[in-house]
Amino acid sequence: MIVIDDDADVAETTAAALRALGHRVGVVTDPRQGLAVVAAEKPDIAFLDIGMPHIDGFKLATMLKSAVPELCVVAVTAYDEPQHRRRGRSAGFDAYLAKPVDLATLEAAMSTLLESRAPP
């Protein structure tokens, strides 16, 4: 798993929650590095902020899904209006979580995504 968020504190907090659930998690705070890191590390899930400089989360999600179609991409964002969610679906997000995300919500979203990828 990887967390891509330009706010280092938020990225590390999200990663720590995922680690507490037993997952190996990388952190990237510059979205421009996100595609290269995902290509090199091949995570199952990428957790993206939306409001980032240089490349916003919508554009990054589109880029990631184009490069790695099997990657699950989850928005973890304060942008929680209906138009943001619609745009998120168009960008290829598999799940859309509004900040602050509690541990139970994060775990439920992850479980659903990982189960959907499991072979029958």
C-alpha positions in Angstrom: 0.0 0.0 0.0 1.0 3.6 -0.6 -0.2 6.9 0.8 0.3 9.9 -1.5 -0.5 13.2 0.3 1.4 16.5 0.2 0.7 17.0 3.9 3.5 14.9 5.5 1.6 14.8 8.9 -1.6 13.5 7.3 0.3 11.0 5.1 2.2 9.6 8.1 -0.9 9.4 10.2 -2.8 7.5 7.5 0.2 5.2 7.0 0.4 4.6 10.7 -3.2 3.6 10.9 -2.7 1.2 8.0 0.4 -0.2 9.7 -1.6 -0.7 12.9 -3.9 -2.9 10.8 -0.8 -5.0 9.8 0.0 -3.6 6.4 3.3 -2.6 4.8 2.9 1.0 3.7 5.0 3.5 1.8 4.5 7.3 1.9 5.0 9.8 -0.9 4.5 13.5 -0.2 5.2 14.8 -3.7 2.5 13.6 -6.2 5.0 14.0 -9.1 6.9 11.0 -7.7 3.7 8.9 -7.2 3.6 7.2 -10.6 7.3 6.1 -10.4 6.9 4.8 -6.9 3.8 2.9 -7.7 5.4 1.4 -10.8 8.4 0.3 -8.9 6.7 -1.0 -5.7 3.5 -2.4 -7.2 1.2 -1.8 -4.2 -2.3 -3.2 -4.1 -3.9 0.0 -3.0 -2.9 3.7 -3.4 -4.5 6.2 -1.0 -4.5 9.7 -2.6 -5.3 13.2 -1.3 -7.1 15.3 -3.9 -5.9 18.8 -3.2 -2.2 18.5 -3.9 0.1 20.9 -5.8 1.6 20.1 -9.2 -0.7 17.1 -9.8 -4.1 17.0 -8.1 -5.4 13.6 -6.9 -8.0 13.4 -9.8 -5.3 13.6 -12.4 -2.9 11.4 -10.5 -5.7 8.7 -10.1 -6.2 8.8 -13.9 -2.5 8.5 -14.5 -2.1 5.6 -12.0 -5.1 3.6 -13.3 -3.8 4.1 -16.9 -0.4 2.8 -16.0 -1.4 0.1 -13.5 -5.1 -0.9 -14.3 -5.3 -3.5 -11.5 -4.3 -0.9 -8.8 -7.1 0.1 -6.4 -7.1 3.8 -5.9 -8.8 5.4 -2.9 -9.4 9.1 -2.4 -8.8 10.3 1.2 -9.8 13.9 1.0 -11.6 16.9 2.5 -13.3 17.5 -0.9 -16.6 15.8 -0.1 -19.2 17.5 -2.2 -21.3 15.5 -4.7 -19.4 17.1 -7.7 -16.1 15.9 -6.2 -17.4 12.4 -5.8 -18.7 12.4 -9.4 -15.3 13.6 -10.6 -13.6 11.0 -8.5 -15.7 8.2 -10.2 -14.7 9.6 -13.6 -11.0 9.7 -12.5 -11.1 6.0 -11.6 -11.2 6.0 -7.8 -12.4 2.7 -6.5 -13.4 4.3 -3.2 -13.9 7.8 -1.9 -13.3 8.6 1.8 -13.9 11.9 3.5 -11.3 13.2 6.0 -11.0 12.7 8.8 -11.2 9.0 8.2 -11.6 6.8 11.2 -9.8 3.4 11.5 -13.0 1.4 11.1 -13.9 3.1 7.8 -10.4 2.8 6.5 -10.4 -0.9 7.4 -13.8 -1.6 5.8 -12.9 0.1 2.6 -9.6 -1.8 2.4 -11.3 -5.1 3.1 -13.9 -4.5 0.4 -11.3 -3.6 -2.2 -8.9 -6.4 -1.4 -11.8 -9.0 -1.4 -12.9 -7.7 -4.8 -9.4 -8.5 -6.2 -9.1 -12.0 -4.7 -9.4 -14.8 -7.1 -12.6 -16.9 -6.8 
